[in-house]
Amino acid sequence: MNKIPFIIYDFFGYLASGFLLLAATDYAFEWGWITKEKLPIGIGFLALLVAYILGHVVAHISSVVFEANFFRKVLGSPEDHLFSNSVETIWNRVFPSNFKPSPEETKKRILKKAKKARIIKPGRALFLHCHTIAKRDQAALERLNVFLNLYGFSRNISMALLLVALILTIGAIWSGGCSKLYHHSVVKLLAALGSVVMSYIMFLRYLKFFRHYTMDVFISYAESNKD
């Protein structure tokens, strides 16, 4: 009962992405609700609540769009890439870190140990088996939680920045019209372009941390004395 019901991820994983959307919307349409020099306490509390809710919405969207569809169905998960040799595609060049295989000796050790559980090939079943064993070790579990929070934060911020780019673009058109752009609209469009670039960078971070998370599951399993 004495524990605070929030964790650090609530602030960085949800509030950060939520505030990005809230601030971008306020700036894009020049409402001036939260960009005032002196923000009333009531409005500040409401903005905090709305940002937290928006953060959860962004997390859901990023989970569905980025992770469940684009990542797993298009790019492919490290669960598979760590055990296969990289084939040259356009995705390898755009997202190179996602396709790096693990050392051959490591692959053999993991698969050899997994044979005892009647798992003979890489895939989701192997990962789930290794994850179940790996998280029994407290030190391994703590490392996994760190990577989990890091890749979740990166994924959410990447999606939030894409949404920010869309909001700023709509705001630029709203401010200056499709055929008549003035100074504020140009600034908003440049900010939208910058948001897309930062979204790409944060997506690279997401892929990196997700790969580290997956690799740590397999390594912890291989080093574990438990079957």
N, C-alpha and C positions, 0 to 999 in steps of 0.2 A: 504493500500500500504506500510505502514511502518512496518508491522509485518513480522517477519522472517518466510519464507515459510516452515520451518522444525520444528518438535517437538522433544522432548526428545526421544520418541519411535523410530524415524528415526535413531538415533545414536545407541541406545541400542538394538532395535529390529531388525534392518536391518544391520547396519555396523558391529556390534559385530559378528553376525553369518557369514557375508560375509568375514570378516577378518580371522575368524577361518579357513574357507575353503582355502582362499588365502595363508595364512601362512603355513597351513598343506601341500598344494600342493608344495609350494616352498621348504619346508623342505624335503618332501618325495622323491622328484626327484632331490634334491640338486642343484637347479638352481641358488640360491643365488641372486634372484632379489630384494626381499624386506627384506631379513635378513642381508643385508650389514650394516656395522657400520655407513656409511655415505650414505644416500639415496638421489639421486638427486631430486630436487624439482619437476621436470616434472614427474619422475617415481612415486614419492610419490602421486602426484595429480591423476595420472592414476590409481594407486593402490586403492586410496580412491573411485574413481568412479566405478571401477570394483567390489570392496567390497560391495558398496551400491547396485549395480545391482544384485550381487550374493545373497545378503541378501533378496531381493525381490523374487528371484527364490526359495531360501530355504523356505521362508514364504509360497509360493504357494504349494510347495511339502509337507511341514508339515501340511498345512491345508487339503490337499486332503488325504494324507496317514494316518496321526495321527487322525485328528479331524473328517473328513467326513466318514472315513472307520473304522479304528481300534477302535477309541473312541466310536463313536455312534453306530456302527453295531456289535461290539464284546463286549466291556466293558459295554456299555450302559451309557446314560447321567444321571447326577444328577437330571434332570427334572423328571425322573422316580424313581431313587433310593431313593430320599429324601422322597418319599411317600410310599415306600414298605419296607417290612422287608427283611433284607439281607439273601440270600441263600448261603450256603457254597459252593464255587467253587474254582478252582485253581487261578482264577483271583482275588478273595477276598484276598488271601494270598500274591499275588505279588503286587497288587495295593489296599491295604485295605481302604485308605482314600476315594476312589471313591464310596464306597458302603454304607457309613454310612447314616442311615435314620435320618430324623429330628424328634423332639419330637412329640408325639401323639397330644398334645394340639395345637401345631403349625399347624400340618396337618389339623386338624378339622377347625381351624380358617380360613385358606386359602381357603379350599374347601367350607366352609359355605358362605364366602363372594363371591366366584366365581359363586355360584348358581344363583346370581342375573343376571349374564351375560350368564346364561344357559350353564355353563360349569360344569359338574358333576364329572369328573374324571381327574386324573393327565395325563400329556402328553404335547406334543408340543403346542397344542392350549391353555392350561392353562398357560404355560410359556409365550407365546407371549402376551396373555391378561395381565398378571401381569407385564410384562416388559413395555408395553405401559403405564400403570398407574404409575409404579414406577419411570420411568425416567422423569415424569412431575415435580417431586420434585428435586430442584437443588442440595441439599445436597446428596440425593440418587444418582443422576446422576454422581456427582463427584466421589463418592465411586465406582460406577460401572465402570467408566472410568479407575480408578486406577487398579482394578482387571482385567479389560480387557487388559490393557497394560502388567500387570504382567504375566498373563497366556499366552498371545501372545509371549512375550519374552521368557518364559520358554519353550514353545512348539518349537519355532524356534531354540533355542540353542540346545535343545535335538536332533532335526533332524540334525542340523549342526554337532554335535559331532558324530552322527552315520556315516555321510558322511566322516568326518575326519578319523574315524576308517577305513573305506573302502579305502580311499586314502592312508593312512599310510601303510596298509597291501599290497596294490599294489606296493607302493614305496619300501617296504622291499623286495618283490620278485624281483622287477626290479633291485634293488641294488645288491642283493646277489644270485639271482637265486633260483629256487625251492628246489634244493638239496644242495646248499652251502650257508649257512647263516654266515655272518661275523658280527662284532660288531655293525656297524651302523644299519644293518637289524634287529638285536635282539632288539635294542633300539626302533626302529620304531614299531616293533610288540608289545612291552610292552606299548608304548605310545598309540597304537591302542586299546589295552585292557583297558587301563585307560580311554580312550575316551568313550568306551562302558559303563563303570561303571558310569561315569559322566553323560552320556546321560540318563541312567536309573534314576539317582537322579533328573535330571532336568525334566524328564517326571513326576516324583512324584510331583514335585513342580507345574507343569502345571495342574495336576489333582486337587491338593489342591486349587489353585487359581481359577480354573474353578468352583469347588464346592462352594467356597466362593462367587463367582460372582452370581451363580444361587440362592444360599440361600439368598443372599442380595436382589435379585429381589423379591423373595417370601415374605420375612420379610417386606420389604418396602411397598409392596402391602397390606399386612395384616394390617400394621399400618397406611396406608393412609386413609384419609377421603373421597377420591374420589372413585367412582365405575368404 
